[in-house]
Amino acid sequence: MSKQFLLVIVIVLGLLGGTLVLTKKTSDKTTGDTGSTSATTSNNRSGNLSSKVTLTEFGDFQCPACKSYFPIVKQVKEEYKDKIIFEFKHFPLVQIHPNAFVASRAAEAAGKQGKFFEYHDLLYGNQDSWAQEQSPNSYFEEFAKQLGLNVDQFKKDMISESVASTINADAKLAQSIGANSTPTFAINGKKIDNPKSVEEFKKVIDEALKTSN
């Protein structure tokens, strides 16, 4: 059995674990919804910020499927860092992942100190340690210390209404393009079928680059 076949199996199993058909009713307590209708979405981007091609991942930090995709996306980002924009949007599936929203809060708080993607990597890289904890905040604060963040400011930003509103705005954007599971990927704002390997990502990205010229 080839390594590539095994990787596909792992991703498929992860997707089954991360898939959730969203309902219209979601409790404010679970989502952290502030009720804001004017909040803007997050702005976590890397790569060639002048590119005409943007690859967006709508992700859930507690999602096993997202963790499975993490090394694949990381390789794609490395190969295309000078060619396209990489963008992460929050899509915490709180009905099945109770720590997902607070993890997104932590990542956004780190982003306010310029360390979003570094924190993003720590969350996925250490998912097994915090995902099932009843209160994962001690882990999140430790990650902040590892990155040299101002921990007091980090903790304030984590619980702020503006951060919660940003995450909810991302989730609404995800639903607006037809996302109902994580991860969901989009090219220039249009949802695509999830590529299952680096090679499949490259085909989609290369086609987008070709048509953007």
Phi, psi and omega in degrees: 000126186285157178297324181295320179296319179297321180297318179298319179299316180299317181294316180298316178297320178295321179297321177299322179287334185260355185279136177209123174283120185283139174261165182287333184260118177225129186291142179299324182297322182284319186274339187079018182299128179267354180085002181288136178252357185247008183293145176267158179284171181290166181226058181260100187228152175212175181096210179273097188289355176260003181292154176271358182243126179238125173260118181251133171250125171264111190232164180231119186292342178264356185284123178299324179295321177297320177297321178297324180282339186310308180292331178291311180297322180298319178292319178297317179299320180294319182287331185245017185299336180262004187241327184224171175265135173252134186224135175247130175240145182280134175216065183289122179272079193292339180293331180243347180233085187296340179263001186293318184292317180292330175294320176295322175302315181297317180296317178295322177297319176295323179297330178293343176251020174077021184232036184299306187290330175295320179289318175309314180295321179293322179297314180287320182294335182242023185306321183296336184280327187247341191300324184258008179286142178293324176224099186274005188300328180296324176293316182295322178292325177294320176299319179299319178296319180301328181269003178073027180281160170286103189293323178299316179292320177304314182294322178294316181294325180304321185262008183285150177294326182295321178294315178299319180295322179297315180296317178295325177294321176299315181298320178294322177297318179302312180296326183293336178262006176096013179286135175221014178204169177232146353284154169239136181244149179222147173247121181050042175083000180252124180300137178239161172293133185300120171297148184251006180203168176301318182298320180290323174299316182298321179298315181293316182292317180299322178293320178295320178295321181296315183283344181277345182279000000 
